[in-house]
Amino acid sequence: QVQLVESGGGLVQDGGSLRLSCAASRSILGFSYMGWYRQAPGKQRELVARISSGGIMYYVDSVKGRFTISRYNANNTVTLQMNSLKPEDTAVYYCKAVGTWRDYWGQGTQVTVSS
């Protein structure tokens, strides 16, 4: 069992930046992937970025060049640096840990980008 707690969301203007953090209650070394997802009102939850245990990163096309995911195994944390934010990035952002037997989700953090 692991608890994931996201932080760092908030209200920012178009073009601004935010840094989201996901703190795990125990070691994340055993998780094959750590990822960030988002869900906007009326839309399905979508993968934004993920990073493997070996450090391989994936980004959805809409955030490439603007978002950076990082994994800090030493302190059980995954971050998402979000630059050049756009109103369409507005959503609840969730952290996910992909394990061998099951996946874990955080409770989410709201990101709102005003135009």
C-alpha positions as CSV (number, residue, x, y, z in Angstrom):
1,Q,0.0,0.0,0.0
2,V,1.1,3.5,-0.7
3,Q,-0.4,6.9,-0.4
4,L,0.2,9.6,-3.0
5,V,-0.2,13.3,-2.1
6,E,-0.2,15.9,-4.8
7,S,0.6,19.6,-4.1
8,G,1.5,22.7,-6.0
9,G,-1.7,23.4,-7.9
10,G,-3.3,26.8,-8.0
11,L,-4.4,29.7,-10.2
12,V,-2.0,31.1,-12.7
13,Q,-2.3,33.4,-15.7
14,D,-1.8,32.4,-19.3
15,G,1.9,31.9,-19.9
16,G,2.7,31.3,-16.3
17,S,4.3,28.4,-14.5
18,L,3.6,25.9,-11.8
19,R,5.4,23.0,-10.3
20,L,3.4,20.0,-9.1
21,S,4.8,17.5,-6.6
22,C,3.7,14.0,-5.7
23,A,4.9,12.7,-2.4
24,A,4.7,8.9,-1.8
25,S,4.4,7.4,1.6
26,R,7.0,4.8,0.9
27,S,9.7,4.0,-1.6
28,I,8.8,4.4,-5.3
29,L,11.6,2.3,-6.5
30,G,9.3,-0.7,-7.1
31,F,6.9,1.2,-9.4
32,S,7.6,0.6,-13.1
33,Y,6.1,4.0,-13.9
34,M,5.1,7.2,-12.1
35,G,2.8,9.4,-14.1
36,W,0.7,12.6,-14.1
37,Y,-2.8,12.6,-15.5
38,R,-5.4,15.3,-15.8
39,Q,-9.1,15.6,-16.0
40,A,-10.9,18.7,-17.2
41,P,-14.6,19.2,-16.6
42,G,-16.7,17.0,-18.9
43,K,-13.7,15.2,-20.3
44,Q,-12.0,11.9,-19.7
45,R,-8.9,11.6,-17.6
46,E,-5.8,11.7,-19.8
47,L,-2.2,10.9,-19.5
48,V,0.0,14.0,-19.4
49,A,3.5,12.6,-18.7
50,R,5.1,9.5,-17.2
51,I,8.5,8.4,-16.3
52,S,9.8,4.8,-16.0
53,S,11.9,3.4,-13.3
54,G,14.8,3.7,-15.7
55,G,14.1,7.4,-16.4
56,I,12.5,7.1,-19.8
57,M,10.0,9.9,-20.2
58,Y,6.8,10.2,-22.2
59,Y,4.7,13.3,-22.9
60,V,1.4,13.8,-24.6
61,D,1.9,16.0,-27.7
62,S,0.0,18.9,-26.3
63,V,2.5,19.5,-23.5
64,K,5.8,18.6,-25.2
65,G,8.4,21.3,-24.8
66,R,6.4,22.9,-22.0
67,F,6.2,20.3,-19.2
68,T,9.0,18.3,-17.6
69,I,8.5,15.3,-15.4
70,S,11.2,14.3,-12.9
71,R,11.5,11.3,-10.5
72,Y,13.4,11.5,-7.3
73,N,13.7,8.0,-5.9
74,A,15.8,9.2,-2.9
75,N,12.9,11.1,-1.4
76,N,10.0,9.3,-3.0
77,T,8.8,12.2,-5.0
78,V,7.8,12.9,-8.6
79,T,7.4,16.4,-9.9
80,L,5.8,18.1,-13.0
81,Q,7.3,21.4,-14.0
82,M,4.7,23.2,-16.1
83,N,5.8,26.2,-18.1
84,S,4.0,28.4,-20.7
85,L,0.7,27.3,-19.3
86,K,-2.4,27.7,-21.4
87,P,-6.1,27.9,-20.4
88,E,-6.6,24.5,-22.0
89,D,-4.3,23.1,-19.3
90,T,-6.9,23.8,-16.7
91,A,-7.8,20.5,-15.0
92,V,-7.4,18.4,-11.9
93,Y,-4.0,16.8,-12.0
94,Y,-3.5,13.4,-10.5
95,C,-0.4,11.4,-9.7
96,K,-0.3,7.7,-10.5
97,A,2.0,4.9,-9.4
98,V,2.0,1.8,-11.6
99,G,2.9,-1.3,-9.6
100,T,3.3,-5.0,-10.4
101,W,0.0,-5.9,-9.0
102,R,-2.0,-2.7,-8.9
103,D,-2.0,1.0,-9.5
104,Y,-2.3,3.8,-7.0
105,W,-3.8,7.3,-7.4
106,G,-3.5,10.5,-5.5
107,Q,-6.4,12.7,-4.6
108,G,-5.6,15.4,-7.3
109,T,-4.7,19.0,-7.3
110,Q,-6.5,21.7,-9.2
111,V,-4.7,23.8,-11.8
112,T,-6.5,26.8,-13.3
113,V,-5.0,28.9,-16.0
114,S,-6.8,32.2,-16.7
115,S,-6.8,33.9,-20.0
